[in-house]
Amino acid sequence: MVSLIGTLIFYGCTMHSQEYFTSLVNDSVGKSIDSGYHSYGPPGLIEKISINGSTLKYIYRMDSTGCEWFYIVEADTHKISSWGYKSNPNKCYIELKGLGK
């Protein structure tokens, strides 16, 4: 995957990567919601819901694509325990742009 991204950057191509998006949010699991590690750019927190006394649901939206996803967070530790799509998963991608062109 790294060589593919390098090739795309070298040749100035653009790619919409659902795999990259999924990888980033998967890597957030186990991290603190407060660390900022869970976000890679400008997505906005649109809602924070208490599911019960020990669990919270943070809902995010990426305005550029309409992607919405959520994290399930342990209230006492603020650790992300899981995530899921709120919108159609096809809307959840990161545009990888190459140099030039």
MDTraj code that builds the backbone (N, CA, C; nanometers):
import mdtraj as md
import numpy as np

residues = "MET VAL SER LEU ILE GLY THR LEU ILE PHE TYR GLY CYS THR MET HIS SER GLN GLU TYR PHE THR SER LEU VAL ASN ASP SER VAL GLY LYS SER ILE ASP SER GLY TYR HIS SER TYR GLY PRO PRO GLY LEU ILE GLU LYS ILE SER ILE ASN GLY SER THR LEU LYS TYR ILE TYR ARG MET ASP SER THR GLY CYS GLU TRP PHE TYR ILE VAL GLU ALA ASP THR HIS LYS ILE SER SER TRP GLY TYR LYS SER ASN PRO ASN LYS CYS TYR ILE GLU LEU LYS GLY LEU GLY LYS".split()
xyz = np.array([
    [0.0828, -0.1194, 0.0000],
    [0.0000, 0.0000, 0.0000],
    [0.0876, 0.1263, 0.0000],
    [0.1964, 0.1238, 0.0763],
    [0.2833, 0.2413, 0.0825],
    [0.3406, 0.2729, -0.0549],
    [0.3853, 0.1713, -0.1282],
    [0.4409, 0.1972, -0.2610],
    [0.3339, 0.2479, -0.3574],
    [0.2105, 0.2009, -0.3416],
    [0.1005, 0.2486, -0.4256],
    [0.0759, 0.3968, -0.3995],
    [0.0715, 0.4362, -0.2737],
    [0.0510, 0.5774, -0.2408],
    [0.1670, 0.6606, -0.2929],
    [0.2892, 0.6118, -0.2764],
    [0.4059, 0.6826, -0.3286],
    [0.3975, 0.7013, -0.4784],
    [0.3550, 0.5988, -0.5493],
    [0.3406, 0.6074, -0.6945],
    [0.2355, 0.7103, -0.7327],
    [0.1216, 0.7094, -0.6623],
    [0.0158, 0.8055, -0.6923],
    [0.0613, 0.9482, -0.6674],
    [0.1355, 0.9700, -0.5602],
    [0.1859, 1.1038, -0.5312],
    [0.2852, 1.1462, -0.6378],
    [0.3735, 1.0565, -0.6765],
    [0.4750, 1.0875, -0.7770],
    [0.4114, 1.1288, -0.9093],
    [0.3098, 1.0582, -0.9518],
    [0.2492, 1.0862, -1.0811],
    [0.1370, 1.1894, -1.0758],
    [0.1092, 1.2445, -0.9591],
    [0.0102, 1.3513, -0.9498],
    [-0.1325, 1.3045, -0.9650],
    [-0.1614, 1.1824, -0.9264],
    [-0.2964, 1.1284, -0.9378],
    [-0.3774, 1.1612, -0.8132],
    [-0.5065, 1.1427, -0.8245],
    [-0.5954, 1.1579, -0.7103],
    [-0.6653, 1.0249, -0.6888],
    [-0.6785, 0.9873, -0.5622],
    [-0.7437, 0.8607, -0.5301],
    [-0.8344, 0.8832, -0.4101],
    [-0.9530, 0.8270, -0.4122],
    [-1.0417, 0.8271, -0.2971],
    [-1.0187, 0.6953, -0.2253],
    [-0.9740, 0.7022, -0.1013],
    [-0.9375, 0.5805, -0.0314],
    [-1.0285, 0.5528, 0.0874],
    [-1.1173, 0.4553, 0.0701],
    [-1.1980, 0.4068, 0.1809],
    [-1.1101, 0.3242, 0.2748],
    [-1.0135, 0.2536, 0.2191],
    [-0.9234, 0.1721, 0.3018],
    [-0.8450, 0.2600, 0.3979],
    [-0.7988, 0.3751, 0.3517],
    [-0.7211, 0.4646, 0.4362],
    [-0.8078, 0.5201, 0.5493],
    [-0.9304, 0.5602, 0.5160],
    [-1.0234, 0.6077, 0.6174],
    [-1.0452, 0.4999, 0.7230],
    [-1.0772, 0.3789, 0.6782],
    [-1.1034, 0.2681, 0.7702],
    [-0.9824, 0.2394, 0.8574],
    [-0.8648, 0.2431, 0.7988],
    [-0.7419, 0.2199, 0.8742],
    [-0.7246, 0.3242, 0.9848],
    [-0.7503, 0.4495, 0.9525],
    [-0.7352, 0.5560, 1.0525],
    [-0.8317, 0.5396, 1.1691],
    [-0.9580, 0.5116, 1.1394],
    [-1.0532, 0.4982, 1.2500],
    [-1.0304, 0.3687, 1.3268],
    [-0.9885, 0.2618, 1.2588],
    [-0.9533, 0.1379, 1.3296],
    [-0.8376, 0.1618, 1.4265],
    [-0.7394, 0.2407, 1.3837],
    [-0.6245, 0.2713, 1.4689],
    [-0.6627, 0.3551, 1.5904],
    [-0.7770, 0.4202, 1.5866],
    [-0.8223, 0.5016, 1.6994],
    [-0.8707, 0.4175, 1.8167],
    [-0.9157, 0.2958, 1.7882],
    [-0.9676, 0.2089, 1.8946],
    [-0.8569, 0.1823, 1.9962],
    [-0.8918, 0.2029, 2.1228],
    [-0.7950, 0.1863, 2.2309],
    [-0.7270, 0.3157, 2.2711],
    [-0.7406, 0.4187, 2.1889],
    [-0.6814, 0.5498, 2.2174],
    [-0.7836, 0.6365, 2.2915],
    [-0.7351, 0.7426, 2.3539],
    [-0.8238, 0.8367, 2.4222],
    [-0.8937, 0.9263, 2.3205],
    [-1.0216, 0.9477, 2.3405],
    [-1.0971, 1.0392, 2.2540],
    [-1.0425, 1.1815, 2.2678],
    [-0.9770, 1.2095, 2.3800],
    [-0.9228, 1.3430, 2.4063],
    [-0.7866, 1.3668, 2.3414],
    [-0.7232, 1.2612, 2.2948],
    [-0.5860, 1.2728, 2.2447],
    [-0.5766, 1.3421, 2.1097],
    [-0.6866, 1.3471, 2.0358],
    [-0.6813, 1.4042, 1.9021],
    [-0.6331, 1.3033, 1.7993],
    [-0.5865, 1.1876, 1.8450],
    [-0.5368, 1.0842, 1.7554],
    [-0.6482, 1.0305, 1.6659],
    [-0.7708, 1.0356, 1.7147],
    [-0.8837, 0.9789, 1.6416],
    [-0.9223, 1.0586, 1.5190],
    [-0.8732, 1.1800, 1.5051],
    [-0.9116, 1.2591, 1.3881],
    [-0.7888, 1.2945, 1.3062],
    [-0.8070, 1.3007, 1.1762],
    [-0.6957, 1.3231, 1.0854],
    [-0.7086, 1.4569, 1.0158],
    [-0.8083, 1.5296, 1.0451],
    [-0.8289, 1.6553, 0.9747],
    [-0.9462, 1.7309, 1.0319],
    [-1.0276, 1.7899, 0.9467],
    [-1.1312, 1.8812, 0.9944],
    [-1.2695, 1.8215, 1.0207],
    [-1.2852, 1.6906, 1.0405],
    [-1.4219, 1.6433, 1.0652],
    [-1.4739, 1.7029, 1.1955],
    [-1.6020, 1.7290, 1.1978],
    [-1.6583, 1.7935, 1.3147],
    [-1.7398, 1.6995, 1.4011],
    [-1.7255, 1.7170, 1.5303],
    [-1.8105, 1.6462, 1.6254],
    [-1.9482, 1.7084, 1.6152],
    [-2.0484, 1.6284, 1.5804],
    [-2.1821, 1.6847, 1.5656],
    [-2.2736, 1.6498, 1.6823],
    [-2.2381, 1.5441, 1.7563],
    [-2.3227, 1.5072, 1.8688],
    [-2.2469, 1.4152, 1.9630],
    [-2.2754, 1.4303, 2.0917],
    [-2.2194, 1.3436, 2.1951],
    [-2.3368, 1.2961, 2.2792],
    [-2.3575, 1.1648, 2.2821],
    [-2.4751, 1.1068, 2.3469],
    [-2.4309, 1.0136, 2.4588],
    [-2.4959, 1.0249, 2.5736],
    [-2.4719, 0.9298, 2.6815],
    [-2.5614, 0.8084, 2.6576],
    [-2.4991, 0.6920, 2.6380],
    [-2.5755, 0.5694, 2.6147],
    [-2.6234, 0.5126, 2.7481],
    [-2.5354, 0.5146, 2.8447],
    [-2.5680, 0.4785, 2.9818],
    [-2.4639, 0.5472, 3.0700],
    [-2.4603, 0.5168, 3.1931],
    [-2.3671, 0.5848, 3.2815],
    [-2.2210, 0.5598, 3.2516],
    [-2.1914, 0.4552, 3.1765],
    [-2.0512, 0.4198, 3.1538],
    [-2.0060, 0.4301, 3.0087],
    [-2.0964, 0.4641, 2.9178],
    [-2.0625, 0.4661, 2.7753],
    [-2.1172, 0.5917, 2.7074],
    [-2.0349, 0.6468, 2.6189],
    [-2.0744, 0.7639, 2.5405],
    [-2.0625, 0.7317, 2.3921],
    [-2.1399, 0.7994, 2.3109],
    [-2.1322, 0.7856, 2.1653],
    [-2.1000, 0.9225, 2.1073],
    [-1.9859, 0.9322, 2.0390],
    [-1.9434, 1.0552, 1.9731],
    [-1.9705, 1.0391, 1.8246],
    [-2.0492, 1.1291, 1.7670],
    [-2.0829, 1.1214, 1.6249],
    [-2.0096, 1.2335, 1.5505],
    [-1.9409, 1.1939, 1.4434],
    [-1.8616, 1.2879, 1.3629],
    [-1.9155, 1.2943, 1.2205],
    [-1.8895, 1.4079, 1.1562],
    [-1.9288, 1.4266, 1.0159],
    [-1.8138, 1.4932, 0.9412],
    [-1.7873, 1.4412, 0.8218],
    [-1.6910, 1.5014, 0.7307],
    [-1.7736, 1.5723, 0.6223],
    [-1.7810, 1.7044, 0.6309],
    [-1.8688, 1.7811, 0.5418],
    [-1.8357, 1.7619, 0.3944],
    [-1.7090, 1.7422, 0.3620],
    [-1.6691, 1.7330, 0.2214],
    [-1.7279, 1.6112, 0.1500],
    [-1.7576, 1.5053, 0.2242],
    [-1.8101, 1.3833, 0.1607],
    [-1.9478, 1.3425, 0.2122],
    [-1.9899, 1.3997, 0.3255],
    [-2.1159, 1.3578, 0.3865],
    [-2.1014, 1.2344, 0.4738],
    [-1.9790, 1.1911, 0.4949],
    [-1.9523, 1.0745, 0.5786],
    [-1.9863, 1.1052, 0.7238],
    [-2.0564, 1.0137, 0.7883],
    [-2.0808, 1.0225, 0.9314],
    [-2.0444, 0.8895, 0.9950],
    [-1.9724, 0.8975, 1.1062],
    [-1.9353, 0.7774, 1.1801],
    [-1.9388, 0.8092, 1.3276],
    [-1.9317, 0.7049, 1.4098],
    [-1.9360, 0.7268, 1.5535],
    [-1.8310, 0.6421, 1.6233],
    [-1.7921, 0.6910, 1.7408],
    [-1.7063, 0.6156, 1.8308],
    [-1.7860, 0.5841, 1.9562],
    [-1.7697, 0.4634, 2.0077],
    [-1.8213, 0.4273, 2.1390],
    [-1.7050, 0.4456, 2.2353],
    [-1.7284, 0.5224, 2.3416],
    [-1.6214, 0.5650, 2.4315],
    [-1.6579, 0.5287, 2.5755],
    [-1.5629, 0.4751, 2.6483],
    [-1.5827, 0.4454, 2.7901],
    [-1.5765, 0.5780, 2.8664],
    [-1.6823, 0.6085, 2.9406],
    [-1.6930, 0.7389, 3.0070],
    [-1.5833, 0.7614, 3.1109],
    [-1.5441, 0.6583, 3.1832],
    [-1.4460, 0.6773, 3.2903],
    [-1.3033, 0.6936, 3.2388],
    [-1.2661, 0.6228, 3.1341],
    [-1.1284, 0.6278, 3.0823],
    [-1.1143, 0.7142, 2.9578],
    [-1.2255, 0.7455, 2.8930],
    [-1.2297, 0.8208, 2.7661],
    [-1.1638, 0.7428, 2.6517],
    [-1.1485, 0.6123, 2.6674],
    [-1.0893, 0.5288, 2.5627],
    [-1.1966, 0.4880, 2.4620],
    [-1.1583, 0.4916, 2.3355],
    [-1.2473, 0.4479, 2.2275],
    [-1.2491, 0.2956, 2.2278],
    [-1.3685, 0.2382, 2.2408],
    [-1.3785, 0.0922, 2.2440],
    [-1.4217, 0.0333, 2.1102],
    [-1.4920, 0.1122, 2.0287],
    [-1.5322, 0.0651, 1.8959],
    [-1.5811, 0.1849, 1.8149],
    [-1.6134, 0.1580, 1.6898],
    [-1.6655, 0.2624, 1.6018],
    [-1.7582, 0.1978, 1.5006],
    [-1.8338, 0.2821, 1.4288],
    [-1.9223, 0.2321, 1.3248],
    [-1.9627, 0.3450, 1.2310],
    [-2.0242, 0.3070, 1.1204],
    [-2.0730, 0.4047, 1.0229],
    [-2.2141, 0.4479, 1.0608],
    [-2.2418, 0.5759, 1.0475],
    [-2.3773, 0.6267, 1.0614],
    [-2.4348, 0.6504, 0.9214],
    [-2.3496, 0.6929, 0.8296],
    [-2.3908, 0.7159, 0.6908],
    [-2.3556, 0.5929, 0.6068],
    [-2.3836, 0.6026, 0.4798],
    [-2.3419, 0.4989, 0.3858],
    [-2.1888, 0.4947, 0.3854],
    [-2.1281, 0.3768, 0.4053],
    [-1.9817, 0.3672, 0.4063],
    [-1.9140, 0.4193, 0.2793],
    [-1.9848, 0.4189, 0.1666],
    [-1.9264, 0.4698, 0.0414],
    [-1.8947, 0.6187, 0.0478],
    [-1.9543, 0.6902, 0.1426],
    [-1.9254, 0.8326, 0.1589],
    [-1.8001, 0.8566, 0.2422],
    [-1.7467, 0.7504, 0.3018],
    [-1.6365, 0.7649, 0.3974],
    [-1.5037, 0.7292, 0.3318],
    [-1.4396, 0.8310, 0.2810],
    [-1.3101, 0.8135, 0.2166],
    [-1.2282, 0.9391, 0.2375],
    [-1.1010, 0.9254, 0.2144],
    [-1.0092, 1.0387, 0.2207],
    [-0.9502, 1.0555, 0.0824],
    [-0.9566, 1.1735, 0.0318],
    [-0.9008, 1.1997, -0.1007],
    [-0.7507, 1.2183, -0.0880],
    [-0.6773, 1.1322, -0.1550],
    [-0.5316, 1.1396, -0.1551],
    [-0.4899, 1.2044, -0.2856],
    [-0.4323, 1.3223, -0.2756],
    [-0.3937, 1.3975, -0.3949],
    [-0.2454, 1.3917, -0.4152],
    [-0.2047, 1.3784, -0.5383],
    [-0.0639, 1.3804, -0.5725],
    [-0.0135, 1.5214, -0.5939],
    [0.1139, 1.5310, -0.6174],
    [0.1747, 1.6611, -0.6426],
    [0.1637, 1.6962, -0.7896],
    [0.1581, 1.8213, -0.8180],
    [0.1523, 1.8651, -0.9573],
    [0.0127, 1.8609, -1.0130],
    [0.0025, 1.8780, -1.1416],
    [-0.1220, 1.8793, -1.2188],
    [-0.2183, 1.9776, -1.1622],
])
top = md.Topology()
chain = top.add_chain()
for i, resn in enumerate(residues, 1):
    res = top.add_residue(resn, chain, resSeq=i)
    for name in ("N", "CA", "C"):
        top.add_atom(name, md.element.get_by_symbol(name[0]), res)
traj = md.Trajectory(xyz[None], top)
